[in-house]
Amino acid sequence: MEGLIAALLLSAVAWFVTVPLREASRPSGAGDSDLAALEDAKEAKYREIRDLELDRAAGKVAEEEFTAANAELRAEAIAILDRLDQRKAAQGRIDLGRVDGGSS
């Protein structure tokens, strides 16, 4: 009897632990992969902006260079956010906080 309980418990733990592996192997729709790619691009652009700000604070970037690069990076980030909003709207998953231009 104890062996049966141990086997059931072990099976339950094994099933629980392998859930992420099974989810990762499941094919996702093209829309989900597009959204994931845009989310990744957004996070990467945010990192670039933070890195630039840190470089300026450390004195590695001149103020003129910072101003130009910062404007370009932020314009690229806005373009990514717009594409992300369009993709979400097309899938009916728009973030209501950004519908009115993000002014909340």
C-alpha positions as CSV (number, residue, x, y, z in Angstrom):
1,M,0.0,0.0,0.0
2,E,2.8,2.4,0.9
3,G,4.5,1.6,-2.4
4,L,1.3,2.5,-4.3
5,I,1.0,5.8,-2.5
6,A,4.7,6.6,-3.1
7,A,4.3,5.7,-6.9
8,L,1.2,8.0,-7.2
9,L,3.0,10.8,-5.4
10,L,6.1,10.4,-7.5
11,S,3.9,10.4,-10.7
12,A,2.2,13.6,-9.6
13,V,5.5,15.4,-8.8
14,A,6.9,14.3,-12.2
15,W,3.8,15.5,-14.0
16,F,4.0,18.9,-12.2
17,V,7.7,19.4,-12.8
18,T,7.4,18.6,-16.6
19,V,4.6,21.0,-17.3
20,P,6.9,23.8,-18.5
21,L,8.7,21.4,-20.8
22,R,5.4,20.2,-22.3
23,E,4.2,23.8,-22.8
24,A,7.4,24.8,-24.5
25,S,7.2,22.0,-27.0
26,R,3.5,22.8,-27.9
27,P,3.4,24.7,-31.2
28,S,2.0,28.2,-30.8
29,G,0.1,30.2,-33.3
30,A,1.9,32.7,-35.6
31,G,0.2,35.6,-33.7
32,D,1.6,34.5,-30.4
33,S,5.2,34.2,-31.8
34,D,4.8,37.7,-33.4
35,L,3.7,39.1,-30.1
36,A,6.5,37.4,-28.3
37,A,9.0,38.8,-30.8
38,L,7.7,42.3,-30.4
39,E,7.7,42.0,-26.6
40,D,11.4,40.8,-26.8
41,A,12.2,43.7,-29.1
42,K,10.5,46.2,-26.7
43,E,12.5,44.8,-23.7
44,A,15.8,44.9,-25.8
45,K,15.1,48.6,-26.8
46,Y,14.4,49.5,-23.1
47,R,17.7,47.9,-22.2
48,E,19.5,50.0,-24.9
49,I,17.9,53.1,-23.5
50,R,19.0,52.3,-19.9
51,D,22.5,51.4,-21.0
52,L,22.8,54.7,-22.9
53,E,21.6,56.6,-19.8
54,L,24.1,54.7,-17.6
55,D,26.9,55.5,-20.1
56,R,26.0,59.2,-20.0
57,A,26.0,59.1,-16.2
58,A,29.4,57.5,-16.2
59,G,30.8,60.1,-18.6
60,K,31.3,57.6,-21.5
61,V,29.0,59.5,-23.8
62,A,29.1,63.2,-24.6
63,E,25.8,65.1,-24.1
64,E,25.4,65.8,-27.9
65,E,25.8,62.1,-28.7
66,F,23.5,61.2,-25.9
67,T,20.8,63.6,-27.1
68,A,20.9,62.2,-30.7
69,A,21.1,58.5,-29.7
70,N,18.4,58.9,-27.0
71,A,16.0,60.5,-29.5
72,E,16.6,57.7,-32.0
73,L,16.2,54.9,-29.5
74,R,13.0,56.4,-28.1
75,A,11.6,56.8,-31.6
76,E,12.4,53.2,-32.3
77,A,10.8,52.1,-28.9
78,I,7.6,54.1,-29.8
79,A,7.5,52.4,-33.2
80,I,7.8,49.0,-31.5
81,L,5.0,49.9,-29.0
82,D,2.8,51.0,-31.9
83,R,3.3,47.7,-33.7
84,L,2.7,45.8,-30.5
85,D,-0.6,47.7,-29.9
86,Q,-1.7,47.1,-33.5
87,R,-0.9,43.4,-33.2
88,K,-2.8,43.1,-29.9
89,A,-5.7,45.1,-31.3
90,A,-5.9,42.7,-34.3
91,Q,-6.1,39.8,-31.8
92,G,-8.6,41.6,-29.6
93,R,-6.1,41.9,-26.7
94,I,-5.4,45.6,-26.7
95,D,-4.1,47.2,-23.4
96,L,-6.7,49.8,-22.6
97,G,-4.1,51.9,-20.9
98,R,-2.5,52.6,-24.3
99,V,-5.7,53.1,-26.4
100,D,-5.9,56.8,-25.6
101,G,-2.2,57.4,-26.4
102,G,-1.0,56.2,-23.0
103,S,-2.1,59.3,-21.0
104,S,-3.6,58.0,-17.8
